[in-house]
Amino acid sequence: MTAPLVGPQEPLLATFKRRKLALFGHVTRHDSLFKTVLHGTLKRERSPSRPSE
């Protein structure tokens, strides 16, 4: 015996896509290691330049 379904059912791939985008939005709003890895960016300091003569 199965429970009756309540409300519209969305396809499985649509659910994955929606949740993936929700996670991406959550991660990009916060400063974290996961965001750095996801975007592939690092904060670089300027290299020391040669002194002027």
C-alpha positions as CSV (number, residue, x, y, z in Angstrom):
1,M,0.0,0.0,0.0
2,T,1.4,3.4,-1.0
3,A,0.7,6.8,0.5
4,P,-1.2,9.2,-1.8
5,L,0.8,11.9,-3.5
6,V,0.0,15.5,-2.4
7,G,0.7,18.4,-4.8
8,P,2.5,18.5,-8.1
9,Q,5.5,16.3,-8.6
10,E,8.5,17.7,-10.4
11,P,10.9,15.5,-12.4
12,L,14.0,14.2,-10.6
13,L,16.5,16.0,-12.7
14,A,14.6,19.3,-12.2
15,T,14.9,18.7,-8.4
16,F,18.6,18.1,-8.7
17,K,19.1,21.2,-10.8
18,R,17.1,23.4,-8.4
19,R,19.0,22.2,-5.4
20,K,22.4,22.5,-7.1
21,L,21.6,26.1,-8.0
22,A,20.4,26.8,-4.4
23,L,23.6,25.4,-3.0
24,F,25.7,27.5,-5.5
25,G,23.8,30.7,-4.4
26,H,24.3,29.9,-0.8
27,V,28.0,29.3,-1.2
28,T,28.6,32.4,-3.3
29,R,27.0,34.6,-0.6
30,H,29.5,33.5,2.0
31,D,33.3,33.7,2.2
32,S,34.5,30.1,2.6
33,L,37.0,27.6,1.4
34,F,34.3,25.9,-0.7
35,K,33.7,29.2,-2.5
36,T,37.4,29.6,-3.2
37,V,37.7,26.1,-4.6
38,L,34.5,26.5,-6.6
39,H,35.6,29.7,-8.3
40,G,39.3,28.8,-8.4
41,T,40.5,32.1,-7.2
42,L,43.1,33.0,-4.6
43,K,43.8,36.3,-3.0
44,R,47.2,37.3,-4.3
45,E,49.4,39.9,-2.7
46,R,51.5,42.2,-4.9
47,S,55.0,41.0,-5.4
48,P,57.6,43.3,-4.0
49,S,58.8,45.6,-6.8
50,R,62.3,46.8,-7.2
51,P,63.1,50.1,-5.4
52,S,63.2,53.2,-7.5
53,E,66.7,54.6,-8.2
